[in-house]
Amino acid sequence: MLTGDEQATQAQAQAEQERERAEQAQVQAEQERERADRLAAYLRSQGIDPDQLPE
């Protein structure tokens, strides 16, 4: 059984891990947005409207 201090330390470690996972997800989402933006710009440079692609 954990003491109060040990429980608090464990809770802090779990919170830090969750914060890191959230930050990684945010970075990945931003990278995906940037890639999508680059692809859209490339398509436009080729005369293709990326908003009018068939689904």
PDB file of N, CA, C, O and CB in Angstrom:
ATOM      1  N   MET A   1       0.846  -1.173   0.000  1.00  0.00           N
ATOM      2  CA  MET A   1       0.000   0.000   0.000  1.00  0.00           C
ATOM      3  C   MET A   1       0.892   1.237   0.000  1.00  0.00           C
ATOM      4  O   MET A   1       1.894   1.309   0.711  1.00  0.00           O
ATOM      5  CB  MET A   1      -0.963  -0.003   1.219  1.00  0.00           C
ATOM      6  N   LEU A   2       0.493   2.214  -0.825  1.00  0.00           N
ATOM      7  CA  LEU A   2       1.287   3.424  -0.970  1.00  0.00           C
ATOM      8  C   LEU A   2       0.933   4.444   0.108  1.00  0.00           C
ATOM      9  O   LEU A   2      -0.208   4.544   0.560  1.00  0.00           O
ATOM     10  CB  LEU A   2       1.082   4.029  -2.358  1.00  0.00           C
ATOM     11  N   THR A   3       1.951   5.190   0.497  1.00  0.00           N
ATOM     12  CA  THR A   3       1.710   6.286   1.442  1.00  0.00           C
ATOM     13  C   THR A   3       1.102   7.463   0.678  1.00  0.00           C
ATOM     14  O   THR A   3       1.034   7.447  -0.551  1.00  0.00           O
ATOM     15  CB  THR A   3       3.036   6.715   2.168  1.00  0.00           C
ATOM     16  N   GLY A   4       0.674   8.453   1.395  1.00  0.00           N
ATOM     17  CA  GLY A   4       0.102   9.640   0.759  1.00  0.00           C
ATOM     18  C   GLY A   4       1.076  10.315  -0.184  1.00  0.00           C
ATOM     19  O   GLY A   4       0.707  10.728  -1.284  1.00  0.00           O
ATOM     20  N   ASP A   5       2.338  10.428   0.257  1.00  0.00           N
ATOM     21  CA  ASP A   5       3.364  11.045  -0.586  1.00  0.00           C
ATOM     22  C   ASP A   5       3.626  10.209  -1.832  1.00  0.00           C
ATOM     23  O   ASP A   5       3.805  10.754  -2.922  1.00  0.00           O
ATOM     24  CB  ASP A   5       4.664  11.232   0.204  1.00  0.00           C
ATOM     25  N   GLU A   6       3.650   8.893  -1.677  1.00  0.00           N
ATOM     26  CA  GLU A   6       3.877   8.017  -2.829  1.00  0.00           C
ATOM     27  C   GLU A   6       2.715   8.113  -3.819  1.00  0.00           C
ATOM     28  O   GLU A   6       2.926   8.122  -5.032  1.00  0.00           O
ATOM     29  CB  GLU A   6       4.064   6.557  -2.368  1.00  0.00           C
ATOM     30  N   GLN A   7       1.504   8.184  -3.302  1.00  0.00           N
ATOM     31  CA  GLN A   7       0.335   8.324  -4.177  1.00  0.00           C
ATOM     32  C   GLN A   7       0.385   9.653  -4.940  1.00  0.00           C
ATOM     33  O   GLN A   7       0.074   9.713  -6.130  1.00  0.00           O
ATOM     34  CB  GLN A   7      -0.971   8.228  -3.353  1.00  0.00           C
ATOM     35  N   ALA A   8       0.774  10.696  -4.245  1.00  0.00           N
ATOM     36  CA  ALA A   8       0.864  12.006  -4.879  1.00  0.00           C
ATOM     37  C   ALA A   8       1.934  12.000  -5.966  1.00  0.00           C
ATOM     38  O   ALA A   8       1.734  12.552  -7.048  1.00  0.00           O
ATOM     39  CB  ALA A   8       1.168  13.091  -3.834  1.00  0.00           C
ATOM     40  N   THR A   9       3.070  11.373  -5.671  1.00  0.00           N
ATOM     41  CA  THR A   9       4.155  11.285  -6.646  1.00  0.00           C
ATOM     42  C   THR A   9       3.708  10.481  -7.860  1.00  0.00           C
ATOM     43  O   THR A   9       3.996  10.852  -8.998  1.00  0.00           O
ATOM     44  CB  THR A   9       5.408  10.649  -6.012  1.00  0.00           C
ATOM     45  N   GLN A  10       3.013   9.394  -7.619  1.00  0.00           N
ATOM     46  CA  GLN A  10       2.521   8.559  -8.713  1.00  0.00           C
ATOM     47  C   GLN A  10       1.495   9.330  -9.550  1.00  0.00           C
ATOM     48  O   GLN A  10       1.515   9.244 -10.778  1.00  0.00           O
ATOM     49  CB  GLN A  10       1.897   7.255  -8.161  1.00  0.00           C
ATOM     50  N   ALA A  11       0.621  10.062  -8.917  1.00  0.00           N
ATOM     51  CA  ALA A  11      -0.381  10.850  -9.626  1.00  0.00           C
ATOM     52  C   ALA A  11       0.295  11.935 -10.464  1.00  0.00           C
ATOM     53  O   ALA A  11      -0.127  12.204 -11.589  1.00  0.00           O
ATOM     54  CB  ALA A  11      -1.378  11.480  -8.631  1.00  0.00           C
ATOM     55  N   GLN A  12       1.334  12.553  -9.923  1.00  0.00           N
ATOM     56  CA  GLN A  12       2.058  13.580 -10.676  1.00  0.00           C
ATOM     57  C   GLN A  12       2.735  12.972 -11.899  1.00  0.00           C
ATOM     58  O   GLN A  12       2.723  13.573 -12.973  1.00  0.00           O
ATOM     59  CB  GLN A  12       3.102  14.273  -9.781  1.00  0.00           C
ATOM     60  N   ALA A  13       3.321  11.793 -11.751  1.00  0.00           N
ATOM     61  CA  ALA A  13       3.980  11.121 -12.869  1.00  0.00           C
ATOM     62  C   ALA A  13       2.960  10.772 -13.957  1.00  0.00           C
ATOM     63  O   ALA A  13       3.230  10.940 -15.146  1.00  0.00           O
ATOM     64  CB  ALA A  13       4.708   9.845 -12.382  1.00  0.00           C
ATOM     65  N   GLN A  14       1.796  10.289 -13.543  1.00  0.00           N
ATOM     66  CA  GLN A  14       0.757   9.955 -14.513  1.00  0.00           C
ATOM     67  C   GLN A  14       0.262  11.209 -15.228  1.00  0.00           C
ATOM     68  O   GLN A  14       0.020  11.180 -16.435  1.00  0.00           O
ATOM     69  CB  GLN A  14      -0.413   9.242 -13.821  1.00  0.00           C
ATOM     70  N   ALA A  15       0.113  12.293 -14.502  1.00  0.00           N
ATOM     71  CA  ALA A  15      -0.331  13.554 -15.101  1.00  0.00           C
ATOM     72  C   ALA A  15       0.707  14.055 -16.106  1.00  0.00           C
ATOM     73  O   ALA A  15       0.351  14.550 -17.176  1.00  0.00           O
ATOM     74  CB  ALA A  15      -0.581  14.621 -14.006  1.00  0.00           C
ATOM     75  N   GLU A  16       1.969  13.929 -15.765  1.00  0.00           N
ATOM     76  CA  GLU A  16       3.044  14.350 -16.668  1.00  0.00           C
ATOM     77  C   GLU A  16       3.045  13.496 -17.933  1.00  0.00           C
ATOM     78  O   GLU A  16       3.218  14.021 -19.032  1.00  0.00           O
ATOM     79  CB  GLU A  16       4.413  14.259 -15.962  1.00  0.00           C
ATOM     80  N   GLN A  17       2.856  12.192 -17.788  1.00  0.00           N
ATOM     81  CA  GLN A  17       2.802  11.307 -18.957  1.00  0.00           C
ATOM     82  C   GLN A  17       1.634  11.684 -19.861  1.00  0.00           C
ATOM     83  O   GLN A  17       1.781  11.716 -21.083  1.00  0.00           O
ATOM     84  CB  GLN A  17       2.681   9.832 -18.519  1.00  0.00           C
ATOM     85  N   GLU A  18       0.499  11.963 -19.284  1.00  0.00           N
ATOM     86  CA  GLU A  18      -0.673  12.354 -20.067  1.00  0.00           C
ATOM     87  C   GLU A  18      -0.439  13.693 -20.765  1.00  0.00           C
ATOM     88  O   GLU A  18      -0.844  13.875 -21.913  1.00  0.00           O
ATOM     89  CB  GLU A  18      -1.918  12.436 -19.166  1.00  0.00           C
ATOM     90  N   ARG A  19       0.210  14.624 -20.077  1.00  0.00           N
ATOM     91  CA  ARG A  19       0.533  15.916 -20.694  1.00  0.00           C
ATOM     92  C   ARG A  19       1.465  15.721 -21.890  1.00  0.00           C
ATOM     93  O   ARG A  19       1.288  16.353 -22.932  1.00  0.00           O
ATOM     94  CB  ARG A  19       1.183  16.865 -19.659  1.00  0.00           C
ATOM     95  N   GLU A  20       2.458  14.844 -21.734  1.00  0.00           N
ATOM     96  CA  GLU A  20       3.389  14.564 -22.830  1.00  0.00           C
ATOM     97  C   GLU A  20       2.677  13.907 -24.004  1.00  0.00           C
ATOM     98  O   GLU A  20       2.951  14.238 -25.158  1.00  0.00           O
ATOM     99  CB  GLU A  20       4.531  13.666 -22.344  1.00  0.00           C
ATOM    100  N   ARG A  21       1.758  12.972 -23.720  1.00  0.00           N
ATOM    101  CA  ARG A  21       0.994  12.336 -24.795  1.00  0.00           C
ATOM    102  C   ARG A  21       0.138  13.368 -25.531  1.00  0.00           C
ATOM    103  O   ARG A  21       0.048  13.339 -26.758  1.00  0.00           O
ATOM    104  CB  ARG A  21       0.103  11.209 -24.232  1.00  0.00           C
ATOM    105  N   ALA A  22      -0.479  14.266 -24.795  1.00  0.00           N
ATOM    106  CA  ALA A  22      -1.302  15.305 -25.410  1.00  0.00           C
ATOM    107  C   ALA A  22      -0.446  16.232 -26.272  1.00  0.00           C
ATOM    108  O   ALA A  22      -0.850  16.627 -27.365  1.00  0.00           O
ATOM    109  CB  ALA A  22      -2.044  16.114 -24.330  1.00  0.00           C
ATOM    110  N   GLU A  23       0.729  16.572 -25.771  1.00  0.00           N
ATOM    111  CA  GLU A  23       1.630  17.441 -26.530  1.00  0.00           C
ATOM    112  C   GLU A  23       2.077  16.746 -27.813  1.00  0.00           C
ATOM    113  O   GLU A  23       2.123  17.375 -28.870  1.00  0.00           O
ATOM    114  CB  GLU A  23       2.856  17.835 -25.676  1.00  0.00           C
ATOM    115  N   GLN A  24       2.407  15.463 -27.735  1.00  0.00           N
ATOM    116  CA  GLN A  24       2.806  14.712 -28.924  1.00  0.00           C
ATOM    117  C   GLN A  24       1.672  14.655 -29.942  1.00  0.00           C
ATOM    118  O   GLN A  24       1.909  14.785 -31.143  1.00  0.00           O
ATOM    119  CB  GLN A  24       3.241  13.292 -28.540  1.00  0.00           C
ATOM    120  N   ALA A  25       0.455  14.464 -29.476  1.00  0.00           N
ATOM    121  CA  ALA A  25      -0.699  14.424 -30.367  1.00  0.00           C
ATOM    122  C   ALA A  25      -0.888  15.781 -31.041  1.00  0.00           C
ATOM    123  O   ALA A  25      -1.225  15.853 -32.223  1.00  0.00           O
ATOM    124  CB  ALA A  25      -1.973  14.024 -29.592  1.00  0.00           C
ATOM    125  N   GLN A  26      -0.669  16.849 -30.285  1.00  0.00           N
ATOM    126  CA  GLN A  26      -0.816  18.191 -30.844  1.00  0.00           C
ATOM    127  C   GLN A  26       0.253  18.442 -31.909  1.00  0.00           C
ATOM    128  O   GLN A  26      -0.046  19.012 -32.958  1.00  0.00           O
ATOM    129  CB  GLN A  26      -0.726  19.258 -29.729  1.00  0.00           C
ATOM    130  N   VAL A  27       1.479  18.028 -31.656  1.00  0.00           N
ATOM    131  CA  VAL A  27       2.564  18.191 -32.623  1.00  0.00           C
ATOM    132  C   VAL A  27       2.252  17.392 -33.883  1.00  0.00           C
ATOM    133  O   VAL A  27       2.431  17.892 -34.994  1.00  0.00           O
ATOM    134  CB  VAL A  27       3.919  17.745 -32.016  1.00  0.00           C
ATOM    135  N   GLN A  28       1.793  16.167 -33.723  1.00  0.00           N
ATOM    136  CA  GLN A  28       1.466  15.335 -34.874  1.00  0.00           C
ATOM    137  C   GLN A  28       0.333  15.953 -35.689  1.00  0.00           C
ATOM    138  O   GLN A  28       0.388  15.954 -36.918  1.00  0.00           O
ATOM    139  CB  GLN A  28       1.083  13.924 -34.420  1.00  0.00           C
ATOM    140  N   ALA A  29      -0.675  16.469 -35.030  1.00  0.00           N
ATOM    141  CA  ALA A  29      -1.792  17.099 -35.735  1.00  0.00           C
ATOM    142  C   ALA A  29      -1.310  18.319 -36.517  1.00  0.00           C
ATOM    143  O   ALA A  29      -1.736  18.539 -37.651  1.00  0.00           O
ATOM    144  CB  ALA A  29      -2.902  17.504 -34.741  1.00  0.00           C
ATOM    145  N   GLU A  30      -0.432  19.102 -35.922  1.00  0.00           N
ATOM    146  CA  GLU A  30       0.105  20.274 -36.620  1.00  0.00           C
ATOM    147  C   GLU A  30       0.919  19.845 -37.840  1.00  0.00           C
ATOM    148  O   GLU A  30       0.820  20.471 -38.895  1.00  0.00           O
ATOM    149  CB  GLU A  30       0.976  21.120 -35.666  1.00  0.00           C
ATOM    150  N   GLN A  31       1.718  18.793 -37.711  1.00  0.00           N
ATOM    151  CA  GLN A  31       2.498  18.297 -38.847  1.00  0.00           C
ATOM    152  C   GLN A  31       1.582  17.819 -39.970  1.00  0.00           C
ATOM    153  O   GLN A  31       1.864  18.053 -41.145  1.00  0.00           O
ATOM    154  CB  GLN A  31       3.426  17.156 -38.403  1.00  0.00           C
ATOM    155  N   GLU A  32       0.496  17.157 -39.614  1.00  0.00           N
ATOM    156  CA  GLU A  32      -0.460  16.688 -40.615  1.00  0.00           C
ATOM    157  C   GLU A  32      -1.144  17.859 -41.311  1.00  0.00           C
ATOM    158  O   GLU A  32      -1.365  17.817 -42.521  1.00  0.00           O
ATOM    159  CB  GLU A  32      -1.508  15.776 -39.968  1.00  0.00           C
ATOM    160  N   ARG A  33      -1.483  18.916 -40.547  1.00  0.00           N
ATOM    161  CA  ARG A  33      -2.084  20.113 -41.157  1.00  0.00           C
ATOM    162  C   ARG A  33      -1.105  20.765 -42.130  1.00  0.00           C
ATOM    163  O   ARG A  33      -1.490  21.174 -43.226  1.00  0.00           O
ATOM    164  CB  ARG A  33      -2.506  21.129 -40.065  1.00  0.00           C
ATOM    165  N   GLU A  34       0.159  20.859 -41.726  1.00  0.00           N
ATOM    166  CA  GLU A  34       1.172  21.462 -42.595  1.00  0.00           C
ATOM    167  C   GLU A  34       1.338  20.655 -43.877  1.00  0.00           C
ATOM    168  O   GLU A  34       1.468  21.224 -44.960  1.00  0.00           O
ATOM    169  CB  GLU A  34       2.516  21.570 -41.860  1.00  0.00           C
ATOM    170  N   ARG A  35       1.334  19.346 -43.757  1.00  0.00           N
ATOM    171  CA  ARG A  35       1.468  18.488 -44.941  1.00  0.00           C
ATOM    172  C   ARG A  35       0.265  18.666 -45.865  1.00  0.00           C
ATOM    173  O   ARG A  35       0.419  18.758 -47.083  1.00  0.00           O
ATOM    174  CB  ARG A  35       1.608  17.002 -44.525  1.00  0.00           C
ATOM    175  N   ALA A  36      -0.921  18.715 -45.285  1.00  0.00           N
ATOM    176  CA  ALA A  36      -2.133  18.924 -46.083  1.00  0.00           C
ATOM    177  C   ALA A  36      -2.080  20.284 -46.785  1.00  0.00           C
ATOM    178  O   ALA A  36      -2.478  20.401 -47.944  1.00  0.00           O
ATOM    179  CB  ALA A  36      -3.397  18.830 -45.191  1.00  0.00           C
ATOM    180  N   ASP A  37      -1.594  21.293 -46.094  1.00  0.00           N
ATOM    181  CA  ASP A  37      -1.469  22.624 -46.701  1.00  0.00           C
ATOM    182  C   ASP A  37      -0.484  22.601 -47.867  1.00  0.00           C
ATOM    183  O   ASP A  37      -0.736  23.206 -48.909  1.00  0.00           O
ATOM    184  CB  ASP A  37      -1.017  23.654 -45.649  1.00  0.00           C
ATOM    185  N   ARG A  38       0.645  21.897 -47.687  1.00  0.00           N
ATOM    186  CA  ARG A  38       1.626  21.804 -48.777  1.00  0.00           C
ATOM    187  C   ARG A  38       1.042  21.065 -49.970  1.00  0.00           C
ATOM    188  O   ARG A  38       1.253  21.465 -51.115  1.00  0.00           O
ATOM    189  CB  ARG A  38       2.905  21.098 -48.296  1.00  0.00           C
ATOM    190  N   LEU A  39       0.319  20.003 -49.713  1.00  0.00           N
ATOM    191  CA  LEU A  39      -0.300  19.246 -50.803  1.00  0.00           C
ATOM    192  C   LEU A  39      -1.328  20.111 -51.530  1.00  0.00           C
ATOM    193  O   LEU A  39      -1.370  20.116 -52.761  1.00  0.00           O
ATOM    194  CB  LEU A  39      -0.966  17.959 -50.263  1.00  0.00           C
ATOM    195  N   ALA A  40      -2.149  20.836 -50.787  1.00  0.00           N
ATOM    196  CA  ALA A  40      -3.140  21.710 -51.406  1.00  0.00           C
ATOM    197  C   ALA A  40      -2.457  22.780 -52.259  1.00  0.00           C
ATOM    198  O   ALA A  40      -2.920  23.082 -53.359  1.00  0.00           O
ATOM    199  CB  ALA A  40      -4.025  22.366 -50.330  1.00  0.00           C
ATOM    200  N   ALA A  41      -1.374  23.349 -51.769  1.00  0.00           N
ATOM    201  CA  ALA A  41      -0.639  24.360 -52.533  1.00  0.00           C
ATOM    202  C   ALA A  41      -0.069  23.750 -53.810  1.00  0.00           C
ATOM    203  O   ALA A  41      -0.105  24.377 -54.869  1.00  0.00           O
ATOM    204  CB  ALA A  41       0.495  24.970 -51.680  1.00  0.00           C
ATOM    205  N   TYR A  42       0.449  22.550 -53.716  1.00  0.00           N
ATOM    206  CA  TYR A  42       0.986  21.879 -54.902  1.00  0.00           C
ATOM    207  C   TYR A  42      -0.124  21.628 -55.924  1.00  0.00           C
ATOM    208  O   TYR A  42       0.050  21.891 -57.114  1.00  0.00           O
ATOM    209  CB  TYR A  42       1.666  20.546 -54.512  1.00  0.00           C
ATOM    210  N   LEU A  43      -1.257  21.122 -55.456  1.00  0.00           N
ATOM    211  CA  LEU A  43      -2.362  20.871 -56.380  1.00  0.00           C
ATOM    212  C   LEU A  43      -2.798  22.162 -57.071  1.00  0.00           C
ATOM    213  O   LEU A  43      -3.053  22.173 -58.275  1.00  0.00           O
ATOM    214  CB  LEU A  43      -3.551  20.240 -55.635  1.00  0.00           C
ATOM    215  N   ARG A  44      -2.882  23.243 -56.306  1.00  0.00           N
ATOM    216  CA  ARG A  44      -3.258  24.530 -56.909  1.00  0.00           C
ATOM    217  C   ARG A  44      -2.237  24.962 -57.953  1.00  0.00           C
ATOM    218  O   ARG A  44      -2.602  25.510 -58.993  1.00  0.00           O
ATOM    219  CB  ARG A  44      -3.392  25.614 -55.826  1.00  0.00           C
ATOM    220  N   SER A  45      -0.944  24.714 -57.677  1.00  0.00           N
ATOM    221  CA  SER A  45       0.100  25.094 -58.639  1.00  0.00           C
ATOM    222  C   SER A  45      -0.009  24.274 -59.918  1.00  0.00           C
ATOM    223  O   SER A  45       0.514  24.671 -60.959  1.00  0.00           O
ATOM    224  CB  SER A  45       1.494  24.915 -58.020  1.00  0.00           C
ATOM    225  N   GLN A  46      -0.678  23.146 -59.844  1.00  0.00           N
ATOM    226  CA  GLN A  46      -0.889  22.295 -61.016  1.00  0.00           C
ATOM    227  C   GLN A  46      -2.254  22.547 -61.665  1.00  0.00           C
ATOM    228  O   GLN A  46      -2.656  21.825 -62.578  1.00  0.00           O
ATOM    229  CB  GLN A  46      -0.765  20.824 -60.624  1.00  0.00           C
ATOM    230  N   GLY A  47      -2.955  23.569 -61.189  1.00  0.00           N
ATOM    231  CA  GLY A  47      -4.240  23.931 -61.759  1.00  0.00           C
ATOM    232  C   GLY A  47      -5.406  23.104 -61.236  1.00  0.00           C
ATOM    233  O   GLY A  47      -6.467  23.066 -61.858  1.00  0.00           O
ATOM    234  N   ILE A  48      -5.221  22.451 -60.111  1.00  0.00           N
ATOM    235  CA  ILE A  48      -6.272  21.610 -59.520  1.00  0.00           C
ATOM    236  C   ILE A  48      -6.776  22.277 -58.250  1.00  0.00           C
ATOM    237  O   ILE A  48      -5.993  22.658 -57.380  1.00  0.00           O
ATOM    238  CB  ILE A  48      -5.744  20.166 -59.216  1.00  0.00           C
ATOM    239  N   ASP A  49      -8.079  22.410 -58.156  1.00  0.00           N
ATOM    240  CA  ASP A  49      -8.681  22.978 -56.945  1.00  0.00           C
ATOM    241  C   ASP A  49      -8.862  21.839 -55.939  1.00  0.00           C
ATOM    242  O   ASP A  49      -9.703  20.967 -56.155  1.00  0.00           O
ATOM    243  CB  ASP A  49     -10.063  23.690 -57.260  1.00  0.00           C
ATOM    244  N   PRO A  50      -8.103  21.826 -54.861  1.00  0.00           N
ATOM    245  CA  PRO A  50      -8.200  20.708 -53.899  1.00  0.00           C
ATOM    246  C   PRO A  50      -9.552  20.626 -53.209  1.00  0.00           C
ATOM    247  O   PRO A  50      -9.904  19.586 -52.651  1.00  0.00           O
ATOM    248  CB  PRO A  50      -7.119  20.836 -52.850  1.00  0.00           C
ATOM    249  N   ASP A  51     -10.310  21.715 -53.243  1.00  0.00           N
ATOM    250  CA  ASP A  51     -11.630  21.707 -52.622  1.00  0.00           C
ATOM    251  C   ASP A  51     -12.690  21.089 -53.526  1.00  0.00           C
ATOM    252  O   ASP A  51     -13.815  20.843 -53.093  1.00  0.00           O
ATOM    253  CB  ASP A  51     -12.036  23.116 -52.250  1.00  0.00           C
ATOM    254  N   GLN A  52     -12.330  20.838 -54.784  1.00  0.00           N
ATOM    255  CA  GLN A  52     -13.291  20.286 -55.741  1.00  0.00           C
ATOM    256  C   GLN A  52     -12.942  18.861 -56.162  1.00  0.00           C
ATOM    257  O   GLN A  52     -13.406  18.394 -57.202  1.00  0.00           O
ATOM    258  CB  GLN A  52     -13.366  21.173 -56.968  1.00  0.00           C
ATOM    259  N   LEU A  53     -12.139  18.174 -55.373  1.00  0.00           N
ATOM    260  CA  LEU A  53     -11.774  16.781 -55.711  1.00  0.00           C
ATOM    261  C   LEU A  53     -12.971  15.872 -55.440  1.00  0.00           C
ATOM    262  O   LEU A  53     -13.710  16.090 -54.480  1.00  0.00           O
ATOM    263  CB  LEU A  53     -10.521  16.303 -54.886  1.00  0.00           C
ATOM    264  N   PRO A  54     -13.164  14.855 -56.280  1.00  0.00           N
ATOM    265  CA  PRO A  54     -14.242  13.904 -56.026  1.00  0.00           C
ATOM    266  C   PRO A  54     -13.953  13.100 -54.763  1.00  0.00           C
ATOM    267  O   PRO A  54     -12.798  12.845 -54.424  1.00  0.00           O
ATOM    268  CB  PRO A  54     -14.429  12.962 -57.229  1.00  0.00           C
ATOM    269  N   GLU A  55     -14.995  12.715 -54.092  1.00  0.00           N
ATOM    270  CA  GLU A  55     -14.803  11.954 -52.851  1.00  0.00           C
ATOM    271  C   GLU A  55     -14.868  10.473 -53.095  1.00  0.00           C
ATOM    272  O   GLU A  55     -14.726   9.687 -52.159  1.00  0.00           O
ATOM    273  CB  GLU A  55     -15.838  12.342 -51.821  1.00  0.00           C
TER     274      GLU A  55
END
